[in-house]
Structure formats: structure tokens, C-alpha cells
Amino acid sequence: MKNGWIKLYRQICDNEFLWEDKPFSRGQAWIDLVLTAQRDESFFYRQKITVERGQQIIVYNELAERWGWNKTRAYRFIISLQELKMVTLKKCRCGTLLTIENYSFFQGDWNAKNVEQKRNENWNAIELGTQQVDGDDWNNNWTDNGTPYILNRNKEYIYIVGYLNEKTGKSFKPTTKATVSRINARLKEGFTPDDFKTVIDSRVDKWANDPKMAEFLRPETLFGTKFEGYLNAANLDKKNISKGKGIDYEPIK
């Protein structure tokens, strides 16, 4: 059911039952950006700027209020989208001009048919703002007509690294080959994205306030060969807490 297209009416944003529940998830925030992008080119006289199709002027305070987030989280989310090549950003006098990558390609009426045709010719399905992952490496190549490939089974990379960035306030990239390789190795061993979240939560809780250990809140340390040890320690920690014990474990060296 992941193939094919739907049309999403912009007025869904006015539906209090569906759209007013906060805070937004990252997925809902992304859809909100797509929904609020300009449908047609417009000139804003007050700001004296032309905003083209697929663009909008964003102010982080306003995004934070709309999504039920704080300003820092909204800023980090937008920067993560930029790093994933889902948007481009440009400073302007009234805020930041955000451009949804490939907006016209995916929002044009003819594209649904064309994309489905290419998929039936054994192309990978195409998804807004994503790129192809080939094996253990992130392949930044695009097709000749500027179309990005789908991020097949490897959306876990974006999810895991995004969660790490959210918890640590850092800006690691899910496109780094070493990071992708470590995550992929753990996934092949049978660990799940939820296991990564458990390890991240546990290590952040123990190391974030320790200046010497905070620097080790990074993919190469957390997602390496000691991952299972960190996970076992986190699970044991949870077990002891549930029994009313507050055991503090030393970092695994």
C-alpha cells in the first residue's frame, strides 16, 4: 500500500480535529511545510520579495508556535531537512526563504502517471525529497531528469540519526558513510530502531551532563561494536528502576 498517490486538500490545516493536536510529529511538520508552500508565484509587496511555486517565507518562532515545539527544535528540524536535501534555505529581510526540493515535479498533475509508469518499468518508486541508498553507502546520484530515487529500506538511518540529534542538540548527518555503515551493521545483527532509541536515551541520560563523556554522544561510539553492551546496560537499568533501585553504570570502555 506504499505505492501510488493521494491528493491532500490544503484545508486539512483548518480541521481542528485532525490538525490542532500538538505537538506535531516530524512527519506532520513536513506535510505542513508542503501544504503551506506557495502554489503559484507571488510577489509580496510588503517584504518586496518574489516567492515562487514551492517556496515560503518561514520564521522559526512562528513554526514553533504552529507545531507546538520550541524554537530550537523547529530550527534543528529545518536544518536537518536541508542536510537531507529535502529543502534549501536562503536568508531574506523578513525571515528565511524555504524551497521544497522537487516541489513542482511531485505536485504537477502529470507526474503521478509518469512516476507510476517508471515504477512499472522496474524503477525504484519515487518519493518527495529522498535519495537512493545503495547497499551500505549513501549514493547522492540523481537521474538525468533531476528525479531522486526512493530511500528504500533504509529510512532507519534518517530516523535514528535524527533522534540522536534531537536528544543531543548536535547535527550529525545520516548521509555519512561511516554512520550508515555502523547502523546497517547493527540492523543486520537483528537490532531494531527502538533499540537505538533505548541506547541513545540511556547514554544521554548518563553522559550529557558530564563534560568528559558528552563528546562520546556520537554515532561512532554509540552505534559501534559496543552497542549491545550499551543496550544491555540500559535494559538492566530500566529493570532496576522498576524495582526501585537506582543503579548508575559506568561507561563501557
N, C-alpha and C positions, 0 to 999 in steps of 0.2 A: 504493500500500500504506500510505499515511499516514492513511487514513480508518479508522473503526471503533474497536473497543475490545478490550482484553485484560484478563484477571484475573491479577493478580500476587500469588502467595501470600506472606504475610509471612515464612514460614520460609526464604525465599531468603536472608535475612540470616544464617542459620545454616549455609549451604552454603559451606564453606571454599574449594572450588574456584572458585566464582563470585564470592564476596563478600569474601574475605580479601586479595585483591590490592590493594596500596596503593602510592602514594597514589590516592585516589578522583579521578575526574574531577568536574567541576561537575555534570554530569548525574546521575552516580551518587550524589553527595551530596544532590541534590534528591530523587531517588527514595527515598533512605534516610530523609529527613525525612518524606516522605509515608507510608512504611511504618511508621515508629515513632510517628506521631501516634496519639492516643487514638481507639479505635474507638467507645467509649461513654464517657459522662460518668463521672468517678470523683472521689471525694474522697480526697485524700492527707492522712491524719491527722497524719503527722509534720511535713509542711510547712504543714498547716492551710490548704489551698487546693483549690478545685474546678477540675479540669481537664476541659474539655468536649470533645466529639467534634471531632476535627480539630486539637486543641491538644497541646502537650507542653512540659515544662519543659526548657530547654536550658542547658548550662554550656559555655562556649567551649572550655575545656581538654578536656572530655570529647569534644566534637565533633572537635576537632583530633586527639585520640588515635584515635578511631574511624575517621576518614577518612585518617589518615596525613599530616595537614597540621600546620602550626604554628598557634598560637592566633591570630596576626594574620590569617592567610589565612582561617581559619574565620570570624572576626568580620567581615571585609570581605565575604565571600560572603553572610552572613546580612543584612548591611546592604544589599547590592545587591538581594537578594530583596525586602526591604522597599521599596526605592525603585521596584522594578518592580511593586509592589502584589501580589506573589505570597504574601507573608506579612505579618502585623502582629506587633509586638513590644510587650511590656509588662513592666517590671521587677517582680520579686517577691522575697520574702525569701530564696528558695533558688536564684535564678538569673534567667532570662528566660523569660516565658511566650510561646511562639511559636504563632501561629494560622495554619494553612494556609488561605488565602483560597478560598472556594467549595468547601471540602472536602466538605461534605455534599451539595452539588449534584452533584459529579462521582463521589462514592463511593456514592450511593444506587443501589439495584438498578434503579430505574425510569428512571434518567437516560440510560443507553446508548440505549434505544429512543427516548426523546423527542428526544435530541440528533440521532440519525440521521434522524429524521423531519423535523426542522427543516432539516437539511443538504440533504435531498432536495427541500425547498421553496426551494432556491437560497439558503439562508442560508450564510454562511461557516461552516466547521467550527469547533467549539468546542474549546479546549484549556485545560488547567488553568493558571490564573494568568496568562493573557496577555490582551492588549488589541488593538484594531484599529489598523492603520496605514493611513491614507488618503492616498495619494499621497506627497508629501514631508513631510507633517505627521503628528504623532502625535496621534491622536484619543482622548481619555480618556473618551469617552461609552460608557455601558453600555446594554444593552437594558432594557426596563421591568421584566423579572423578575429583574434583577440578574446576568444572564449576560454574561460577557465574550466578545468576538469573538476569533477567532484572529489571531495575528500572521502574516499571510500570507507573503509572500516576503521579509519584512524582518527576519528573525531575525538577519541580519548585524549590525544595529545593536547588539543586545544583546551579541552575541559580540565585536564589535570594541571597543566601549567597555568591556566587562568585561575584555578582555585588557589594554587601556590602564591601567585601574585596578589590575589585578593587578601590572603591571610598575612602575607609578609610585607605588603606595600612595595614590593620590588617589581621589576619589569622584565622578567625572563621571557624569551621568545620560544614559542612552540615549534619554530622552524629550524632551531639549531640542531645540527646533525647529531651531536653528542647527546643532547637531551632526548631527541627522538629515539636514538638507539637504546638508551637506558630504559626508557619507558616501554619500548617494544619488547625488550628482553624480559622485563618483569611480567608483562602481559602474556608472553609466551610461556612463562613459568606457571601461569594459572591465576595470578593475582588480578584483582578487579579494580576499576576506578574508585570504588568505595574503599578499598584497601589503601589506595594512595591518599584519599582524604583522611583516613584514620591516622596514617603516618604523619601527614602534614599537620593535622590538628595537634597531635601528641608532641611533635618536636617543637612546633611554635609555642605551645604552652610551656615547654621546659627550657627553651633556648632564647626566646625572643627578648627577654629582659636581662640576658647575660651577654655583655659586650663581646666576650671571647668566643661564645658559641653562636651568636646571632649570624655571623658571617657564613656559618655552615648550613644555614637555611637556604639551600640551593639544590638544583636538580642533581648535580654530580655527587653530592653527599647523600641526599635523601633517597634517590632512586637507584643507587648503585647496588653492589653485591651485598651490602649490609641491610638492605631493605627489609628482609624477612625478620631480622633481629629487631629492627625498629617496630615492626608490626606486632611481633610477639610481646614486646615490652609495653606497647600501647594497649593491647588487649588485656594483658595481665594487670595493667594499671586500672583499666575500667573495671575489671573483676574485683580488685581490691577496694576500689572506691565504692562499688555496690555493696561490699561487705562492711563498709565503714572504716576502711583502712586508708591512710593517706601516705602511700609509699612514693618516694621521689627517686627515680632511677638515674644513674649516672649516664652520660653519653657513651654510646658504643664506639670503641676506638679500634 
